[in-house]
C-alpha cells in the first residue's frame, strides 16, 4: 500500500497545556467532535473518538508538550487493523501555542480527505472552543 505523510502547523490563542488538554481530556475532546469520547491519559492506553469513527492508543505523552498516538479510521477502504502515527507537538509562541501536527503512513487514497478533515473537524473547532 502506498502511503503519504502529512504535516500541518497551527497557532492557537491559548497556553500549550490548554491545547494539549483539548485533545487528551475526554470531556473537552467530546466538545470538539460533538460525540462520545473515551481517552486514556496513560502510555499504551486506548482512545475512541467521534463515536467510534477513530480509535487507537497512546505511544508517548509529555503533558503540555507532545502527544504521539496510533490512529485507525473507520474509513471506506481503510485497512481494518492499520494504524497511522499522529504526533502533536506544542510550543509556546508569544501569547499562544504553535502546534506542529504530523500524521505518518496515511493510505495515499485517503490523504486529501484527512488533510482537509483535520482542519475542519479539529483545528477550527479547537480554536472556537478556546475563545470561550
C-alpha positions in Angstrom: 0.0 0.0 0.0 1.3 3.4 -0.9 1.3 6.0 1.9 1.9 9.7 2.4 2.9 11.8 5.3 1.0 14.9 6.4 2.4 18.0 8.2 0.3 20.9 9.4 1.2 23.9 11.6 -1.5 25.7 13.5 -1.4 28.6 16.0 -3.8 28.7 18.9 -4.5 31.6 21.2 -4.0 29.5 24.4 -1.3 28.0 26.5 0.3 24.8 25.3 -1.2 22.8 28.2 -4.7 24.1 27.3 -4.4 22.9 23.7 -2.9 19.6 24.9 -5.9 19.1 27.2 -8.4 19.8 24.3 -7.1 16.6 22.8 -6.3 14.5 25.9 -9.3 15.3 28.2 -12.3 13.2 27.1 -14.9 15.8 28.0 -13.1 18.6 26.1 -12.4 16.3 23.2 -16.1 15.4 23.1 -16.8 19.1 22.7 -14.6 19.2 19.6 -16.4 16.3 17.9 -19.8 16.5 19.5 -19.9 12.8 20.3 -18.8 10.3 22.9 -15.1 10.2 23.6 -13.0 7.9 25.8 -9.4 8.9 26.2 -6.8 7.3 28.4 -4.1 9.6 29.7 -1.6 6.8 30.0 1.0 5.5 27.6 -0.4 2.4 25.8 -3.9 3.5 27.0 -6.7 3.4 24.4 -8.9 6.1 23.0 -12.1 6.2 20.9 -13.4 9.4 19.3 -16.2 10.6 17.0 -18.5 7.8 18.3 -16.0 5.1 17.2 -15.0 6.6 13.9 -11.4 6.8 15.1 -9.7 4.7 17.7 -6.2 3.9 18.8 -3.7 4.1 21.6 -1.1 6.4 23.1 2.5 5.9 22.3 4.1 8.9 24.1 2.7 11.6 26.3 4.5 14.6 27.6 2.0 16.8 29.3 1.6 20.2 27.6 4.4 19.4 25.1 3.8 16.3 23.0 1.3 13.6 22.1 2.1 10.6 19.9 -0.7 8.3 19.1 -1.6 5.4 16.8 -4.9 6.2 14.9 -7.2 3.9 13.0 -10.1 5.4 10.9 -13.4 3.7 10.1 -13.0 5.0 6.5 -14.1 3.2 3.4 -11.0 1.5 2.0 -9.0 1.9 5.2 -7.3 -1.4 6.2 -9.1 -2.8 9.3 -6.0 -3.3 11.5 -3.9 -0.5 10.0 -2.8 2.5 12.2 -1.1 5.7 11.3 1.1 7.6 13.7 -0.1 11.1 14.7 2.2 13.5 16.5 1.0 16.7 18.1 4.0 18.9 19.2 3.2 22.0 21.3 5.5 25.0 21.6 4.8 28.3 23.4 4.6 31.1 20.7 4.2 34.6 22.1 0.9 34.6 23.9 -0.3 31.4 22.3 0.8 28.0 21.1 2.3 26.8 17.9 1.3 23.2 17.3 3.1 21.1 14.7 1.0 18.1 13.7 2.3 15.2 11.6 0.5 12.0 10.5 2.7 9.4 9.1 1.6 6.5 6.9 -1.7 7.7 5.5 -3.0 5.4 2.8 -2.5 7.5 -0.3 -6.1 7.4 -1.4 -7.2 9.0 2.0 -4.5 11.7 2.1 -6.6 14.7 0.8 -9.7 13.8 2.9 -7.6 13.7 6.1 -5.7 16.8 5.1 -9.0 18.7 5.0 -10.6 16.8 7.8 -8.0 17.7 10.5 -8.5 21.4 9.7 -12.3 21.3 9.5 -13.0 18.8 12.3 -10.2 19.6 14.8 -8.2 22.8 14.4 -11.1 25.1 13.7 -13.4 23.7 16.4 -10.5 23.8 18.9 -9.9 27.5 18.0 -13.6 28.2 18.6 -13.7 26.4 21.9 -10.6 28.1 23.2 -12.3 31.5 22.6 -14.9 30.7 25.2 
